Amino acid sequence: MSALKIPSTENKRHDLLALGALITRFDPGVVPFAFANHYDVHVAGGEYNVAKNLSHCFRMKTAVATAMVENYPIGLKVQNAVREAGVEPYYVFFKNDGVRGPNIAQVWSDRGYGVRAPVVYYNRANEAACLLKFDSFDWNKIFGNGVRWFHSGGIFASLSDTIPDLIIEAMKTAKKYGAVISFDLNYRAKLWAASGSVERAPGILSKIVELVDILVGNEEDLQLGLGIPGPEVTKKTSKLDPVVFFDMIGKVTKKFPNVKGVATTLREVHSTNRHSWGAVLWLDGKSYVSPTCELDIYDRVGGGDGFASGLFYGLLTGRTPEESLRLGWAHGALLTTTPGDTTMATLENVEAFAKGGSARIQR
C-alpha cells in the first residue's frame, strides 16, 4: 500500500470538489413538527457541506457538482446560498414544470430536546439529482482545471440507480488527474430501502470504495454499507472506545488495499443535548485518537461533515495526521453548537480548540 500523497496548489483551481445533491432542510427548532408553525430553512447536502465548510471556515477554494432546477424559486434560493458560501458551482439544469417538478429535495429535521431524540424525515420525491447520469458532467474539463481533492458520499449514491456510475466515472477521472479521492459512507437505511437497494448496497458501495483513498465511516457504516463483519458490540461497550473501529481496519484494507486512510467520529449520547465527543484516524498504517470533550449540543446535524472538513483541511495544508485529526475533531464539535448543517466557526476558533482551548470568554 502506497502512502497518501497530497497534490500541491500549483495550477489548481479547486482545493476540493464535492459531488452530491443539494437540499433544503426545514428546522422547527425544539418544537415537534406536529405543533410547529415556523421553520428555519438551511441549504445543505452531505457532500456540499464539506465544500462549504472548507470555503467558509478554512478559506479554501472549493466547488460542487450537482443538479439544479430552473423555473423554480427554491432553485434560486439554493443558488444564492451556494454563491454566498463562496463555493463554485458546476450545475446540470433541469426545468421545473410548475406542478410536478423535478424539485430540490426537502429534509425535515426535528431537533429533539433532552430525552426526546431528534428525527429526520425525507421528502426526496421527483428529485432533480436522481436524473443525473454517468455522462452528465464533462469530468475531463473540470479536473483539467486543477482539483486537489474529490469528495462524494453514500447518501448521494443511494438516491438512484444511475448515480453510483456517475460517482465512479468522476473518481476514475479524478485518479487520472492525480486528485485525492474521499468518500463518506453515510449509510442511511431509509434511503437505500426507498430505492429498493438495501441488499445491493454493499455491492454498489464496494465498487465505489475500490477507487477511494480516504474513507469516512464508523463501524456500523463499514458493516452495513460494505458488508465487512465486525465484532459484536454489547451495551457495555463504550461508544468512545476506538478498539472496535481499529479492529475492523485490517478487514477493510484486506478487501480494499487502495484505501490509505479511514476516519470517524466517536459519540456517546447521554441526552439529545449532551454528548461525549471524540474521533479516530487510521492513516498509512498508523492509528491516531483525538481527545474527548463534553458537548452541549445545539444542533447535531452536520457534525460528521464538520469533522471531515477539518480533517481534510489539515491533510491538504500539510499538517501531521494527529494535527489533522484534532482539527477535524475541533471543527465538528464547534459546528454542533450553532444552528444549521454547516459551519459558523472561524479558523481561529477551530485552531484554538484543537490546541486545548476552552469556553472562557474571549476579550
C-alpha positions in Angstrom: 0.0 0.0 0.0 1.4 3.4 -1.0 1.3 6.4 1.3 -1.2 9.2 0.8 0.2 11.9 -1.5 -1.3 15.4 -1.3 -1.2 17.4 -4.6 0.4 20.8 -4.5 -1.6 24.0 -5.0 0.2 24.9 -8.2 -2.1 25.4 -11.2 -5.1 24.1 -9.1 -8.4 25.9 -9.4 -10.0 24.0 -6.6 -8.7 22.6 -3.3 -11.8 20.4 -3.1 -14.6 19.4 -5.5 -17.7 17.8 -4.0 -20.2 15.7 -6.0 -23.7 15.4 -4.4 -27.3 16.6 -4.1 -28.3 19.9 -2.7 -31.3 20.0 -0.4 -33.3 22.4 1.8 -33.6 21.3 5.5 -36.7 22.6 7.4 -35.8 23.1 11.0 -38.6 23.9 13.6 -36.1 24.2 16.4 -37.1 22.3 19.5 -40.8 22.3 18.6 -42.1 18.9 17.4 -43.4 19.0 13.8 -47.0 18.3 14.7 -47.0 21.6 16.6 -44.6 23.8 14.7 -45.8 26.8 12.7 -42.4 28.3 11.8 -39.3 26.8 10.3 -35.7 27.9 9.6 -34.5 26.8 6.1 -31.0 25.6 5.7 -29.4 24.9 2.3 -27.3 21.8 2.7 -26.3 18.3 1.4 -23.9 15.8 3.0 -21.2 16.3 0.3 -21.8 20.0 -0.3 -21.5 20.7 3.5 -17.8 19.7 3.3 -17.2 22.1 0.4 -19.0 25.0 2.1 -17.2 24.4 5.4 -13.8 24.4 3.7 -14.7 27.6 1.9 -16.3 29.5 4.8 -14.2 28.4 7.8 -11.0 27.2 6.3 -10.7 29.8 3.5 -10.1 27.2 0.8 -11.1 27.2 -2.9 -13.9 24.7 -3.3 -16.6 23.7 -5.8 -19.7 21.5 -6.0 -21.0 19.5 -9.0 -24.8 18.9 -8.6 -28.2 19.1 -10.2 -30.1 22.4 -10.2 -33.7 23.3 -11.0 -34.7 26.1 -13.4 -38.1 28.0 -13.3 -38.2 27.2 -9.5 -37.9 29.8 -6.7 -36.3 27.3 -4.4 -33.6 26.7 -7.0 -32.8 30.4 -7.0 -32.6 30.3 -3.2 -30.2 27.4 -3.3 -28.0 29.0 -6.0 -27.8 32.2 -3.9 -26.8 30.2 -0.9 -24.0 28.5 -2.8 -22.8 31.8 -4.2 -22.7 33.4 -0.7 -20.8 30.4 0.6 -18.0 31.1 -1.9 -18.4 27.6 -3.5 -18.0 27.5 -7.3 -20.9 25.5 -8.9 -21.0 23.1 -11.8 -24.7 22.7 -12.4 -26.7 20.4 -14.6 -30.0 22.2 -15.0 -33.4 20.6 -15.2 -36.6 22.7 -15.8 -39.4 22.5 -13.3 -42.8 22.1 -15.0 -44.6 24.3 -12.4 -46.6 21.4 -11.0 -44.7 18.1 -10.5 -41.1 19.1 -10.6 -38.4 18.0 -10.7 -37.6 19.5 -7.4 -34.9 20.3 -4.9 -35.3 17.7 -2.1 -36.6 18.6 1.3 -35.5 17.2 4.6 -37.4 17.8 7.7 -35.4 17.5 10.9 -37.0 17.6 14.3 -34.1 18.7 16.6 -35.5 17.0 19.7 -34.5 18.0 23.2 -33.3 16.2 26.4 -34.8 12.7 26.5 -36.7 13.4 23.2 -34.5 12.2 20.4 -34.0 14.0 17.0 -35.8 12.6 14.0 -35.1 13.1 10.3 -37.9 12.9 7.7 -37.2 12.8 3.9 -39.1 14.2 1.0 -37.0 13.3 -2.0 -39.8 12.6 -4.4 -39.0 13.5 -8.0 -35.6 15.0 -7.0 -33.6 16.5 -9.8 -30.4 14.9 -8.6 -31.9 11.5 -9.3 -31.9 12.4 -13.0 -28.1 12.7 -13.2 -26.2 10.1 -15.2 -22.6 8.9 -15.6 -22.1 11.4 -18.5 -23.9 14.4 -17.0 -20.6 16.3 -16.5 -17.5 16.9 -18.6 -15.1 15.5 -16.0 -12.0 15.9 -18.1 -12.8 19.6 -18.4 -13.5 20.0 -14.7 -10.5 18.1 -13.4 -8.4 19.6 -16.2 -8.8 23.0 -14.4 -7.0 21.5 -11.5 -8.6 19.7 -8.5 -6.5 18.6 -5.5 -9.2 16.6 -3.7 -12.5 15.0 -4.8 -15.3 14.1 -2.3 -18.6 12.3 -2.5 -20.7 10.1 -0.3 -23.2 7.3 0.4 -26.2 9.5 0.8 -25.9 10.7 -2.8 -25.1 7.1 -4.0 -28.3 5.8 -2.6 -30.7 8.1 -4.5 -31.0 6.4 -7.8 -29.6 3.5 -9.9 -27.6 5.9 -12.2 -25.7 7.9 -9.5 -23.2 5.2 -8.5 -21.9 5.1 -12.1 -21.7 8.9 -12.1 -19.6 8.8 -8.9 -17.3 6.1 -10.3 -16.8 8.0 -13.6 -15.9 11.1 -11.6 -13.5 9.1 -9.4 -11.8 7.5 -12.3 -11.1 10.9 -13.9 -10.0 12.3 -10.5 -7.5 9.5 -10.2 -6.2 10.2 -13.8 -5.5 13.8 -12.8 -3.9 12.9 -9.5 -6.5 14.1 -7.1 -7.0 12.6 -3.6 -10.4 10.8 -3.5 -12.5 10.6 -0.4 -15.9 9.1 0.3 -18.2 9.3 3.3 -20.1 6.1 3.6 -23.0 7.8 5.4 -25.1 4.6 5.3 -28.8 5.6 5.6 -31.1 2.5 5.7 -34.2 4.6 4.9 -32.7 5.9 1.7 -31.4 2.5 0.5 -34.8 0.9 1.4 -36.7 3.6 -0.5 -34.8 2.8 -3.7 -35.2 -0.9 -3.1 -31.4 -1.4 -2.8 -30.8 -2.5 0.8 -29.5 -5.9 -0.3 -27.5 -4.4 -3.2 -26.0 -1.5 -1.2 -22.8 -3.4 -0.1 -22.0 -4.4 -3.7 -22.7 -0.9 -5.0 -20.7 0.9 -2.3 -17.8 -1.6 -2.6 -17.4 -0.8 -6.3 -17.1 2.9 -5.3 -14.7 2.3 -2.4 -12.3 0.4 -4.7 -11.3 3.8 -6.0 -11.1 5.7 -2.7 -8.0 6.9 -0.8 -9.7 8.3 2.3 -12.8 6.6 3.7 -15.0 8.2 6.3 -17.4 5.9 8.3 -18.0 4.3 11.6 -18.1 0.6 12.3 -21.9 0.4 11.5 -21.2 2.1 8.1 -18.5 -0.4 7.5 -20.6 -3.4 8.4 -23.9 -2.4 6.8 -22.6 -0.3 3.9 -19.7 -2.6 2.9 -20.7 -5.9 4.4 -17.5 -6.1 6.4 -18.0 -8.3 9.5 -17.2 -6.7 12.8 -17.1 -7.8 16.5 -20.3 -7.9 18.4 -20.9 -4.6 20.2 -22.5 -5.0 23.6 -24.4 -2.5 25.6 -21.4 -2.3 27.9 -19.1 -1.3 25.1 -18.3 2.4 25.3 -19.1 4.3 22.1 -15.9 6.2 22.8 -13.7 3.1 22.7 -11.8 3.0 19.4 -10.8 -0.6 19.8 -13.8 -2.0 17.8 -13.2 0.5 15.0 -9.4 -0.2 14.8 -10.1 -4.0 14.9 -12.0 -3.7 11.6 -9.3 -1.8 9.8 -7.4 -4.9 8.8 -10.5 -6.3 7.2 -11.1 -3.0 5.4 -7.6 -2.8 3.9 -7.6 -6.5 3.0 -10.8 -6.0 1.0 -9.7 -2.6 -0.3 -5.9 -2.3 -0.4 -6.2 1.0 -2.2 -7.6 2.7 1.0 -4.9 4.7 2.7 -6.9 6.2 5.5 -10.1 5.6 7.4 -11.6 8.1 9.9 -14.7 8.5 12.0 -16.2 10.4 14.9 -16.9 8.8 18.3 -20.0 9.9 20.1 -21.5 8.8 23.4 -25.1 10.2 23.6 -26.2 11.0 27.1 -29.2 13.0 26.0 -30.1 14.9 22.9 -28.2 17.9 24.1 -25.3 16.3 25.9 -22.7 14.2 24.1 -19.2 13.0 24.8 -17.2 13.6 21.6 -14.1 12.1 20.1 -12.6 11.0 16.8 -10.2 8.5 15.3 -8.0 8.2 12.3 -6.1 5.3 10.7 -3.7 6.6 8.1 -0.8 4.9 6.2 -0.7 2.1 8.7 -0.8 4.2 11.9 -3.6 4.9 14.3 -4.5 8.2 16.0 -7.1 9.1 18.6 -8.3 12.6 19.5 -9.0 13.9 23.0 -12.6 13.6 24.3 -14.7 16.5 25.2 -18.2 17.0 26.6 -20.5 18.8 24.2 -23.7 20.8 24.9 -25.4 20.3 21.6 -27.5 23.0 19.9 -28.0 21.2 16.5 -26.2 17.9 15.9 -26.9 17.7 12.1 -23.7 18.1 10.1 -21.3 17.3 12.9 -19.8 14.5 10.9 -19.4 16.6 7.8 -17.7 19.2 10.1 -15.3 16.6 11.3 -14.4 15.5 7.7 -13.9 19.2 6.6 -11.4 19.9 9.4 -9.6 16.6 8.8 -9.3 17.3 5.0 -8.1 20.8 5.7 -5.3 19.5 7.9 -4.1 17.0 5.3 -4.4 19.5 2.5 -2.3 22.0 4.3 0.5 19.6 5.3 -0.4 19.2 9.0 0.6 15.9 10.7 -2.1 13.2 10.9 -2.5 13.9 14.6 -2.9 17.6 14.0 -5.3 17.0 11.1 -7.4 14.7 13.3 -7.6 17.3 16.1 -8.7 20.0 13.6 -11.5 17.7 12.4 -12.5 16.8 16.0 -12.5 20.5 17.0 -14.4 21.8 14.0 -17.1 19.1 14.2 -17.5 19.9 17.9 -17.9 23.6 17.2 -20.3 23.0 14.4 -22.8 21.3 16.7 -23.0 24.5 18.9 -24.8 26.5 16.2 -27.9 26.1 14.0 -27.8 24.6 10.5 -25.8 21.9 8.8 -22.7 24.0 8.1 -20.2 25.9 10.0 -20.4 29.2 11.8 -16.9 28.8 13.3 -13.8 30.7 12.3 -10.4 29.1 11.6 -9.1 30.8 14.7 -11.9 29.2 16.8 -11.0 25.8 15.4 -7.3 26.0 15.9 -7.6 27.3 19.4 -10.0 24.5 20.4 -7.8 21.9 18.7 -4.8 23.0 20.8 -6.8 22.7 24.0 -8.8 25.9 24.1 -11.7 26.4 26.4 -15.1 28.2 26.5 -13.7 31.0 28.6 -14.8 34.4 27.3 -12.6 36.0 24.7 -11.9 39.7 25.3 
